[in-house]
């Protein structure tokens, strides 16, 4: 079972940065200077715990954008990403947001579709990786 905790950047920074650097910078070769940004300070961050250690992260921006979803390689396909995503969606709903949007890497479209997201617009490139804008309307 996974425990998901929400927190501000001051509390999440060390673990969220470690996971994002491992997944985005080391695995996917995203330039480190664009991985961390000024938006971290205004987001709510989710950390996923499994067996006492942090194995995944994601964030919710004030405008309802979910981003920086990352799960360590050894913890993928175990429900961690889905638990993080659903916790962030629940937080968006709690805050009164009407929809959640995200930019999905195209290899993960099936994952986001299974969580109620639908494609919006055309595929675009970000950090050399094809992405697709997606949205999920939230019911009260």
N, CA, C and O of each residue as an XYZ file, in Angstrom:
560
protein
N       0.844     -1.183      0.000
C       0.000      0.000      0.000
C       0.884      1.239      0.000
O       1.961      1.249      0.594
N       0.419      2.269     -0.666
C       1.190      3.499     -0.770
C       0.543      4.588      0.065
O      -0.679      4.734      0.084
N       1.363      5.335      0.739
C       0.894      6.488      1.501
C       1.286      7.723      0.712
O       2.446      7.873      0.326
N       0.322      8.614      0.467
C       0.585      9.848     -0.267
C       0.415     11.007      0.688
O      -0.638     11.157      1.309
N       1.435     11.823      0.809
C       1.364     13.009      1.659
C       1.489     14.253      0.796
O       2.296     14.303     -0.132
N       0.678     15.257      1.114
C       0.751     16.549      0.440
C       1.488     17.522      1.333
O       1.322     17.517      2.553
N       2.310     18.362      0.706
C       3.096     19.325      1.480
C       3.576     20.457      0.584
O       3.475     20.396     -0.642
N       4.098     21.486      1.228
C       4.655     22.598      0.457
C       6.070     22.255      0.007
O       6.619     21.216      0.373
N       6.650     23.146     -0.793
C       7.962     22.890     -1.364
C       9.048     22.804     -0.309
O       9.977     22.008     -0.447
N       8.953     23.595      0.728
C       9.976     23.553      1.778
C      10.080     22.147      2.373
O      11.179     21.663      2.640
N       8.953     21.505      2.575
C       8.947     20.156      3.148
C       9.272     19.085      2.109
O       9.876     18.064      2.439
N       8.873     19.312      0.852
C       9.029     18.286     -0.189
C      10.352     18.360     -0.936
O      10.761     17.380     -1.559
N      11.023     19.491     -0.887
C      12.157     19.772     -1.760
C      13.201     18.657     -1.846
O      13.553     18.236     -2.948
N      13.691     18.181     -0.734
C      14.789     17.208     -0.763
C      14.388     15.935     -1.492
O      15.088     15.498     -2.405
N      13.272     15.337     -1.099
C      12.862     14.064     -1.702
C      12.314     14.244     -3.115
O      12.625     13.448     -4.001
N      11.507     15.273     -3.336
C      10.955     15.504     -4.677
C      12.081     15.790     -5.666
O      12.064     15.284     -6.787
N      13.044     16.585     -5.266
C      14.181     16.887     -6.148
C      14.966     15.632     -6.480
O      15.350     15.430     -7.632
N      15.207     14.796     -5.498
C      15.953     13.547     -5.712
C      15.254     12.684     -6.762
O      15.901     12.166     -7.672
N      13.954     12.534     -6.641
C      13.209     11.680     -7.572
C      13.148     12.321     -8.952
O      13.382     11.641     -9.951
N      12.843     13.602     -9.031
C      12.759     14.279    -10.322
C      14.092     14.271    -11.052
O      14.125     14.090    -12.269
N      15.187     14.462    -10.335
C      16.501     14.410    -10.983
C      16.795     13.008    -11.497
O      17.330     12.854    -12.595
N      16.451     11.980    -10.715
C      16.696     10.602    -11.156
C      15.880     10.268    -12.398
O      16.403      9.679    -13.344
N      14.603     10.639    -12.404
C      13.722     10.257    -13.511
C      13.914     11.163    -14.722
O      14.170     10.682    -15.826
N      13.793     12.461    -14.521
C      13.805     13.368    -15.665
C      15.216     13.658    -16.186
O      15.460     13.590    -17.391
N      16.127     13.975    -15.297
C      17.468     14.377    -15.737
C      18.323     13.157    -16.090
O      18.898     13.098    -17.177
N      18.407     12.191    -15.182
C      19.272     11.037    -15.441
C      18.680     10.083    -16.481
O      19.362      9.720    -17.440
N      17.426      9.674    -16.305
C      16.829      8.705    -17.236
C      16.465      9.327    -18.577
O      16.805      8.791    -19.631
N      15.767     10.467    -18.533
C      15.196     11.039    -19.753
C      16.044     12.143    -20.372
O      15.701     12.668    -21.431
N      17.129     12.493    -19.730
C      18.071     13.481    -20.250
C      17.477     14.885    -20.421
O      17.857     15.629    -21.325
N      16.541     15.228    -19.537
C      16.023     16.594    -19.515
C      17.122     17.471    -18.918
O      17.712     17.101    -17.903
N      17.410     18.619    -19.521
C      18.440     19.493    -18.958
C      18.083     19.904    -17.520
O      16.962     20.341    -17.261
N      19.031     19.764    -16.593
C      18.726     20.065    -15.188
C      18.255     21.500    -14.965
O      17.474     21.763    -14.051
N      18.724     22.424    -15.792
C      18.339     23.828    -15.589
C      16.871     24.105    -15.901
O      16.341     25.135    -15.483
N      16.199     23.198    -16.634
C      14.764     23.418    -16.876
C      13.884     22.502    -16.029
O      12.662     22.653    -16.028
N      14.479     21.564    -15.316
C      13.677     20.654    -14.493
C      13.112     21.355    -13.266
O      11.918     21.238    -12.993
N      13.918     22.060    -12.538
C      13.441     22.790    -11.366
C      13.053     24.192    -11.825
O      13.754     24.800    -12.633
N      11.938     24.701    -11.312
C      11.508     26.031    -11.728
C      10.918     26.815    -10.565
O      10.752     26.289     -9.464
N      10.609     28.061    -10.821
C      10.074     28.940     -9.779
C       8.678     28.540     -9.331
O       8.227     28.974     -8.271
N       7.983     27.722    -10.117
C       6.619     27.322     -9.765
C       6.591     26.358     -8.572
O       5.569     26.251     -7.893
N       7.687     25.665     -8.313
C       7.702     24.736     -7.185
C       7.254     25.401     -5.887
O       6.550     24.790     -5.083
N       7.659     26.638     -5.687
C       7.360     27.346     -4.441
C       5.872     27.597     -4.229
O       5.441     27.771     -3.089
N       5.080     27.620     -5.290
C       3.648     27.925     -5.150
C       2.758     26.700     -5.349
O       1.533     26.816     -5.355
N       3.363     25.542     -5.509
C       2.610     24.300     -5.739
C       2.394     23.537     -4.443
O       3.103     23.729     -3.455
N       1.392     22.666     -4.477
C       1.282     21.638     -3.450
C       1.940     20.402     -4.059
O       1.681     20.045     -5.208
N       2.788     19.762     -3.273
C       3.572     18.617     -3.742
C       3.089     17.343     -3.070
O       2.762     17.335     -1.883
N       3.049     16.270     -3.846
C       2.699     14.951     -3.325
C       3.964     14.107     -3.281
O       4.744     14.077     -4.233
N       4.150     13.429     -2.171
C       5.217     12.439     -2.057
C       4.566     11.098     -1.759
O       3.699     10.996     -0.891
N       4.994     10.069     -2.488
C       4.474      8.724     -2.291
C       5.496      7.910     -1.507
O       6.677      7.862     -1.852
N       5.014      7.274     -0.448
C       5.860      6.454      0.403
C       5.496      4.987      0.213
O       4.317      4.632      0.190
N       6.497      4.147      0.080
C       6.317      2.701      0.030
C       7.408      2.085      0.890
O       8.590      2.364      0.691
N       7.026      1.266      1.827
C       7.968      0.621      2.738
C       8.902      1.633      3.395
O      10.099      1.387      3.547
N       8.333      2.774      3.780
C       9.073      3.764      4.536
C       9.962      4.698      3.745
O      10.647      5.537      4.330
N       9.967      4.573      2.407
C      10.806      5.485      1.636
C       9.993      6.146      0.535
O       8.991      5.607      0.064
N      10.449      7.324      0.141
C       9.762      8.075     -0.911
C      10.139      7.491     -2.265
O      11.319      7.364     -2.592
N       9.112      7.134     -3.056
C       9.347      6.492     -4.351
C       8.713      7.246     -5.514
O       8.908      6.876     -6.672
N       7.953      8.305     -5.216
C       7.312      9.051     -6.291
C       6.906     10.440     -5.843
O       6.829     10.736     -4.650
N       6.648     11.288     -6.836
C       6.265     12.663     -6.546
C       5.423     13.227     -7.690
O       5.399     12.677     -8.791
N       4.751     14.310     -7.416
C       3.989     15.071     -8.396
C       3.611     16.395     -7.756
O       3.781     16.581     -6.551
N       3.099     17.313     -8.565
C       2.728     18.608     -7.997
C       1.446     19.127     -8.647
O       1.096     18.756     -9.767
N       0.761     19.996     -7.906
C      -0.439     20.667     -8.385
C      -0.187     22.157     -8.322
O       0.075     22.714     -7.257
N      -0.272     22.804     -9.493
C      -0.098     24.248     -9.563
C      -1.396     24.945     -9.173
O      -2.463     24.334     -9.227
N      -1.321     26.211     -8.782
C      -2.522     26.943     -8.386
C      -3.585     27.028     -9.486
O      -4.761     27.232     -9.185
N      -3.193     26.875    -10.752
C      -4.158     26.964    -11.854
C      -4.771     25.614    -12.225
O      -5.502     25.522    -13.211
N      -4.483     24.564    -11.446
C      -5.063     23.253    -11.716
C      -4.237     22.377    -12.631
O      -4.718     21.342    -13.094
N      -3.019     22.763    -12.898
C      -2.125     21.968    -13.751
C      -1.375     20.965    -12.875
O      -0.745     21.345    -11.888
N      -1.446     19.693    -13.238
C      -0.662     18.655    -12.567
C       0.629     18.496    -13.355
O       0.616     18.480    -14.586
N       1.727     18.380    -12.652
C       2.992     18.230    -13.345
C       4.040     17.534    -12.510
O       3.829     17.202    -11.344
N       5.179     17.323    -13.149
C       6.356     16.714    -12.527
C       6.022     15.381    -11.865
O       6.537     15.054    -10.796
N       5.147     14.616    -12.526
C       4.815     13.271    -12.051
C       6.010     12.362    -12.328
O       6.421     12.212    -13.479
N       6.564     11.762    -11.290
C       7.737     10.913    -11.449
C       7.721      9.810    -10.394
O       7.458     10.059     -9.217
N       8.007      8.591    -10.839
C       8.097      7.433     -9.951
C       9.420      6.740    -10.249
O       9.778      6.546    -11.411
N      10.139      6.370     -9.202
C      11.403      5.665     -9.383
C      11.178      4.359    -10.148
O      10.156      3.694     -9.977
N      12.134      4.011    -10.978
C      12.010      2.874    -11.892
C      11.554      1.593    -11.189
O      10.678      0.889    -11.692
N      12.140      1.290    -10.039
C      11.817      0.035     -9.359
C      10.414      0.018     -8.744
O       9.945     -1.032     -8.305
N       9.750      1.164     -8.711
C       8.408      1.250     -8.127
C       7.314      1.485     -9.166
O       6.158      1.706     -8.804
N       7.660      1.442    -10.440
C       6.665      1.658    -11.494
C       5.791      0.423    -11.678
O       6.193     -0.698    -11.366
N       4.592      0.657    -12.190
C       3.611     -0.393    -12.479
C       3.126     -1.092    -11.213
O       2.706     -2.248    -11.250
N       3.191     -0.368    -10.087
C       2.705     -0.897     -8.808
C       1.582     -0.035     -8.240
O       1.158     -0.236     -7.102
N       1.098      0.926     -9.030
C       0.011      1.786     -8.577
C       0.446      3.084     -7.921
O      -0.397      3.869     -7.486
N       1.736      3.318     -7.843
C       2.238      4.531     -7.189
C       1.818      5.780     -7.959
O       1.283      6.718     -7.367
N       2.051      5.803     -9.257
C       1.702      6.972    -10.058
C       0.216      7.272    -10.008
O      -0.181      8.433     -9.903
N      -0.610      6.238    -10.083
C      -2.051      6.429    -10.002
C      -2.477      6.991     -8.664
O      -3.363      7.843     -8.600
N      -1.854      6.523     -7.593
C      -2.174      7.025     -6.253
C      -1.793      8.503     -6.122
O      -2.542      9.290     -5.543
N      -0.640      8.873     -6.656
C      -0.223     10.281     -6.627
C      -1.212     11.122     -7.428
O      -1.692     12.149     -6.948
N      -1.512     10.688     -8.640
C      -2.399     11.449     -9.509
C      -3.776     11.632     -8.879
O      -4.306     12.744     -8.873
N      -4.353     10.576     -8.358
C      -5.686     10.682     -7.769
C      -5.686     11.560     -6.518
O      -6.671     12.243     -6.240
N      -4.596     11.546     -5.770
C      -4.505     12.416     -4.574
C      -4.438     13.876     -4.998
O      -5.053     14.731     -4.361
N      -3.701     14.176     -6.066
C      -3.631     15.554     -6.563
C      -4.962     15.993     -7.156
O      -5.359     17.147     -6.990
N      -5.657     15.095     -7.843
C      -6.983     15.409     -8.384
C      -7.955     15.692     -7.238
O      -8.738     16.640     -7.302
N      -7.901     14.870     -6.194
C      -8.770     15.093     -5.031
C      -8.482     16.444     -4.387
O      -9.403     17.133     -3.946
N      -7.214     16.823     -4.331
C      -6.854     18.126     -3.760
C      -7.371     19.258     -4.635
O      -7.853     20.267     -4.120
N      -7.278     19.104     -5.949
C      -7.817     20.118     -6.863
C      -9.321     20.272     -6.648
O      -9.835     21.390     -6.602
N     -10.015     19.157     -6.519
C     -11.460     19.187     -6.268
C     -11.746     19.878     -4.936
O     -12.652     20.707     -4.851
N     -10.982     19.544     -3.902
C     -11.157     20.152     -2.581
C     -10.985     21.664     -2.643
O     -11.643     22.403     -1.910
N     -10.100     22.116     -3.521
C      -9.845     23.550     -3.675
C     -10.856     24.231     -4.590
O     -10.744     25.428     -4.853
N     -11.836     23.486     -5.074
C     -12.889     24.059     -5.893
C     -12.572     24.186     -7.374
O     -13.287     24.873     -8.105
N     -11.530     23.545     -7.815
C     -11.175     23.616     -9.230
C     -12.184     22.810    -10.049
O     -12.669     21.771     -9.600
N     -12.493     23.290    -11.241
C     -13.477     22.639    -12.110
C     -12.851     21.611    -13.052
O     -13.538     20.720    -13.552
N     -11.544     21.741    -13.290
C     -10.845     20.772    -14.126
C      -9.377     20.743    -13.754
O      -8.850     21.662    -13.127
N      -8.731     19.656    -14.159
C      -7.293     19.485    -13.981
C      -6.723     19.270    -15.371
O      -7.293     18.542    -16.184
N      -5.596     19.907    -15.635
C      -4.932     19.768    -16.923
C      -3.501     19.292    -16.693
O      -2.944     19.455    -15.607
N      -2.919     18.705    -17.729
C      -1.525     18.263    -17.629
C      -0.945     18.105    -19.022
O      -1.666     18.080    -20.019
N       0.365     17.999    -19.065
C       1.093     17.720    -20.303
C       1.711     16.344    -20.150
O       2.707     16.175    -19.448
N       1.115     15.361    -20.810
C       1.559     13.976    -20.671
C       2.620     13.633    -21.705
O       2.499     14.000    -22.874
N       3.655     12.933    -21.275
C       4.558     12.353    -22.254
C       3.735     11.326    -23.020
O       2.967     10.573    -22.423
N       3.891     11.295    -24.333
C       2.998     10.475    -25.147
C       3.056      8.983    -24.799
O       2.068      8.275    -24.995
N       4.167      8.501    -24.297
C       4.230      7.084    -23.910
C       3.320      6.777    -22.731
O       3.006      5.613    -22.482
N       2.885      7.814    -21.993
C       2.048      7.624    -20.808
C       0.576      7.961    -21.051
O      -0.196      8.042    -20.095
N       0.174      8.158    -22.297
C      -1.217      8.532    -22.578
C      -2.210      7.517    -22.022
O      -3.232      7.912    -21.460
N      -1.943      6.244    -22.162
C      -2.844      5.208    -21.660
C      -3.053      5.322    -20.157
O      -4.171      5.165    -19.667
N      -1.992      5.592    -19.437
C      -2.073      5.774    -17.990
C      -3.045      6.898    -17.654
O      -3.938      6.722    -16.824
N      -2.878      8.047    -18.291
C      -3.736      9.185    -17.986
C      -5.168      8.956    -18.459
O      -6.107      9.392    -17.793
N      -5.355      8.292    -19.580
C      -6.716      7.952    -20.035
C      -7.426      7.097    -18.992
O      -8.607      7.307    -18.716
N      -6.715      6.140    -18.414
C      -7.316      5.276    -17.385
C      -7.749      6.059    -16.159
O      -8.570      5.587    -15.372
N      -7.204      7.247    -15.996
C      -7.569      8.095    -14.862
C      -8.512      9.224    -15.269
O      -8.633     10.222    -14.559
N      -9.176      9.069    -16.405
C     -10.226      9.993    -16.799
C      -9.791     11.217    -17.573
O     -10.592     12.133    -17.761
N      -8.553     11.266    -18.027
C      -8.063     12.409    -18.796
C      -8.303     12.164    -20.279
O      -8.234     11.030    -20.755
N      -8.587     13.247    -21.003
C      -8.768     13.157    -22.451
C      -7.817     14.137    -23.132
O      -7.471     15.179    -22.577
N      -7.408     13.781    -24.337
C      -6.481     14.613    -25.100
C      -7.132     15.938    -25.488
O      -8.337     16.014    -25.730
N      -6.306     16.973    -25.538
C      -6.752     18.299    -25.952
C      -5.652     18.907    -26.820
O      -4.559     19.190    -26.330
N      -5.936     19.105    -28.095
C      -4.942     19.705    -28.974
C      -4.008     18.680    -29.584
O      -4.244     17.473    -29.541
N      -2.934     19.212    -30.156
C      -1.974     18.387    -30.891
C      -0.755     18.058    -30.039
O      -0.472     18.727    -29.044
N      -0.043     17.020    -30.448
C       1.199     16.630    -29.789
C       2.229     17.744    -30.000
O       2.312     18.329    -31.080
N       2.999     18.024    -28.968
C       4.052     19.038    -29.039
C       5.293     18.500    -28.353
O       5.237     17.499    -27.639
N       6.401     19.167    -28.572
C       7.658     18.732    -27.985
C       8.048     19.654    -26.840
O       7.948     20.877    -26.937
N       8.491     19.041    -25.763
C       8.991     19.786    -24.612
C      10.223     19.044    -24.107
O      10.151     17.844    -23.839
N      11.328     19.723    -23.977
C      12.603     19.129    -23.543
C      12.991     17.943    -24.427
O      13.588     16.974    -23.957
N      12.644     18.034    -25.711
C      12.987     16.979    -26.646
C      12.124     15.730    -26.546
O      12.449     14.704    -27.142
N      11.020     15.807    -25.793
C      10.145     14.658    -25.566
C       8.743     15.014    -26.069
O       8.231     16.080    -25.728
N       8.102     14.142    -26.880
C       6.741     14.437    -27.332
C       5.746     14.399    -26.168
O       5.757     13.483    -25.346
N       4.896     15.408    -26.123
C       3.881     15.551    -25.078
C       2.511     15.784    -25.702
O       2.396     16.186    -26.860
N       1.484     15.524    -24.913
C       0.099     15.758    -25.307
C      -0.610     16.447    -24.157
O      -0.572     15.960    -23.027
N      -1.256     17.572    -24.427
C      -2.079     18.223    -23.421
C      -3.297     17.341    -23.151
O      -3.877     16.767    -24.072
N      -3.673     17.241    -21.877
C      -4.833     16.440    -21.487
C      -5.594     17.191    -20.404
O      -5.036     18.039    -19.707
N      -6.887     16.864    -20.273
C      -7.693     17.498    -19.239
C      -8.682     16.505    -18.663
O      -9.054     15.520    -19.300
N      -9.093     16.790    -17.454
C     -10.116     15.995    -16.771
C     -11.043     16.947    -16.070
O     -10.622     17.707    -15.198
N     -12.300     16.912    -16.442
C     -13.316     17.740    -15.788
C     -13.631     17.115    -14.435
O     -13.782     15.900    -14.317
N     -13.726     17.966    -13.419
C     -13.997     17.476    -12.065
C     -15.454     17.714    -11.716
O     -15.979     18.815    -11.880
N     -16.085     16.677    -11.241
C     -17.456     16.805    -10.726
C     -17.375     17.015     -9.229
O     -16.497     16.462     -8.566
N     -18.260     17.787     -8.710
C     -18.240     18.097     -7.258
C     -18.418     16.870     -6.404
O     -18.423     16.967     -5.177
